[in-house]
């Protein structure tokens, strides 16, 4: 477990703060054997449809519905090989509001029946959130390090 925390810390330490680009996000995936972590950083507009502080009842409902959808659909957005029998569970959800901009930071713990090394991860971000057009993905899994920019559903990375 310590090793996965170190991997996660290394991978996520480069997180950018400040201005963000609407429609663009960043996903970091780190695995140590069967255990992993997914971290997602996206402008709130891409998930909720707005970035202002949710003050009205309608905005609060829209925010809650969007965050619930993100939690529910993460395994369809980041698709691990079904043979691995992985479970993805929400760890942390934060909406960081700064003036008229907001960013969603979400972390998920992943537990698989077998190690992910040698498998493929497929990404389907716009299938669930059409405003999420470009996602920088960084993956570190058992000594394999890959990086790609996902711009369409079905883009994938092989962990070989």
C-alpha positions as CSV (number, residue, x, y, z in Angstrom):
1,X,0.0,0.0,0.0
2,X,2.9,2.4,0.8
3,X,4.2,1.8,-2.7
4,X,0.9,2.7,-4.3
5,X,0.8,5.9,-2.2
6,X,4.3,6.8,-3.3
7,X,3.4,6.1,-7.0
8,X,0.2,8.2,-6.6
9,X,2.1,11.0,-4.9
10,X,4.7,11.1,-7.7
11,X,2.2,10.9,-10.5
12,X,-0.1,13.5,-9.0
13,X,2.5,15.9,-7.7
14,X,2.6,17.7,-11.1
15,X,-1.0,18.8,-10.8
16,X,-1.5,22.2,-12.3
17,X,-3.1,25.0,-10.4
18,X,-4.5,28.2,-11.7
19,X,-6.3,28.8,-15.1
20,X,-8.0,25.8,-16.7
21,X,-9.3,25.2,-20.2
22,X,-13.0,24.4,-20.7
23,X,-13.5,21.0,-22.2
24,X,-10.0,19.8,-21.2
25,X,-9.1,17.6,-18.2
26,X,-6.4,15.6,-16.7
27,X,-6.5,12.0,-15.5
28,X,-3.8,10.1,-13.6
29,X,-3.9,6.4,-13.1
30,X,-1.4,4.6,-10.9
31,X,-1.3,0.8,-10.2
32,X,0.9,-1.3,-8.0
33,X,-0.1,-4.9,-8.8
34,X,-3.8,-5.3,-8.1
35,X,-4.4,-2.0,-6.4
36,X,-4.6,1.4,-8.0
37,X,-5.8,5.0,-7.8
38,X,-7.5,7.2,-10.4
39,X,-7.4,10.9,-10.0
40,X,-9.5,13.2,-12.2
41,X,-9.2,17.0,-12.6
42,X,-11.7,18.8,-14.8
43,X,-13.3,22.2,-15.0
44,X,-16.8,21.9,-13.3
45,X,-18.3,23.2,-16.5
46,X,-17.4,19.9,-18.3
47,X,-19.3,17.8,-15.7
48,X,-22.0,20.1,-14.2
49,X,-22.6,22.4,-17.2
50,X,-21.6,25.5,-15.1
51,X,-18.8,26.8,-12.9
52,X,-20.5,29.4,-10.7
53,X,-21.3,28.6,-7.1
54,X,-24.4,26.5,-6.9
55,X,-26.9,28.7,-5.0
56,X,-30.3,28.0,-6.5
57,X,-32.2,24.8,-5.8
58,X,-31.9,23.9,-9.5
59,X,-28.2,24.5,-9.6
60,X,-27.7,22.4,-6.5
61,X,-29.7,19.6,-7.9
62,X,-27.8,19.8,-11.2
63,X,-24.5,19.7,-9.3
64,X,-25.5,16.7,-7.2
65,X,-26.9,14.8,-10.3
66,X,-23.7,15.4,-12.2
67,X,-21.4,14.3,-9.4
68,X,-23.5,11.2,-8.9
69,X,-23.3,10.4,-12.6
70,X,-19.5,10.8,-12.5
71,X,-19.3,8.4,-9.6
72,X,-21.7,5.9,-11.2
73,X,-20.1,6.1,-14.7
74,X,-16.4,6.2,-14.0
75,X,-16.0,2.5,-14.9
76,X,-17.5,3.3,-18.3
77,X,-15.3,6.3,-18.8
78,X,-12.1,4.5,-17.8
79,X,-12.6,0.9,-18.9
80,X,-10.3,-1.7,-17.5
81,X,-10.2,-5.2,-19.0
82,X,-13.2,-7.2,-17.6
83,X,-11.0,-10.2,-17.1
84,X,-9.2,-8.3,-14.3
85,X,-12.4,-8.1,-12.3
86,X,-11.7,-4.6,-11.0
87,X,-13.9,-2.6,-8.7
88,X,-13.7,1.2,-8.7
89,X,-14.8,3.0,-5.5
90,X,-15.0,6.8,-4.9
91,X,-12.5,8.0,-2.4
92,X,-12.7,11.9,-2.6
93,X,-14.9,14.3,-4.5
94,X,-14.2,18.0,-4.2
95,X,-15.5,21.0,-6.1
96,X,-12.9,23.7,-5.7
97,X,-14.6,27.1,-6.2
98,X,-12.4,30.1,-7.0
99,X,-14.3,33.3,-8.0
100,X,-16.2,32.4,-11.1
101,X,-14.2,29.3,-11.8
102,X,-14.6,25.8,-10.3
103,X,-12.7,22.6,-10.8
104,X,-13.8,19.1,-9.9
105,X,-11.2,16.9,-8.3
106,X,-12.1,13.2,-7.8
107,X,-10.1,10.3,-6.6
108,X,-11.1,6.7,-6.9
109,X,-9.5,3.5,-5.4
110,X,-9.3,0.5,-7.7
111,X,-9.0,-3.1,-6.6
112,X,-8.5,-5.9,-9.2
113,X,-8.5,-9.7,-8.8
114,X,-5.3,-9.8,-11.0
115,X,-2.5,-7.3,-11.7
116,X,-3.2,-4.9,-14.6
117,X,0.2,-5.3,-16.2
118,X,-0.2,-6.4,-19.8
119,X,-3.8,-5.3,-20.1
120,X,-5.4,-2.4,-22.0
121,X,-7.3,0.6,-20.6
122,X,-9.9,2.2,-22.9
123,X,-11.2,5.7,-22.4
124,X,-14.8,7.0,-23.1
125,X,-15.0,10.4,-21.6
126,X,-17.3,12.2,-24.1
127,X,-19.8,9.3,-24.1
128,X,-20.8,10.3,-20.5
129,X,-19.8,14.0,-20.5
130,X,-20.0,15.5,-24.0
131,X,-18.3,18.8,-22.9
132,X,-15.1,16.8,-21.9
133,X,-13.4,17.0,-25.3
134,X,-9.7,16.6,-24.5
135,X,-8.2,14.7,-21.6
136,X,-4.5,14.3,-20.8
137,X,-4.0,10.8,-19.4
138,X,-0.9,9.7,-17.5
139,X,-0.6,6.0,-16.5
140,X,1.9,4.4,-14.2
141,X,1.4,0.7,-13.7
142,X,4.0,-1.8,-12.4
143,X,7.0,-0.1,-14.1
144,X,5.1,0.9,-17.3
145,X,4.6,4.6,-17.8
146,X,2.4,5.9,-20.6
147,X,0.9,9.2,-21.5
148,X,-1.7,10.1,-24.1
149,X,-4.2,12.8,-25.0
150,X,-7.7,11.3,-25.3
151,X,-9.8,13.2,-27.8
152,X,-12.4,10.6,-28.8
153,X,-14.2,7.6,-27.3
154,X,-12.3,4.3,-27.7
155,X,-8.8,5.7,-27.3
156,X,-6.7,3.3,-25.3
157,X,-3.4,2.5,-23.8
158,X,-1.6,-0.8,-23.5
159,X,0.2,-1.5,-20.3
160,X,3.1,-3.3,-21.9
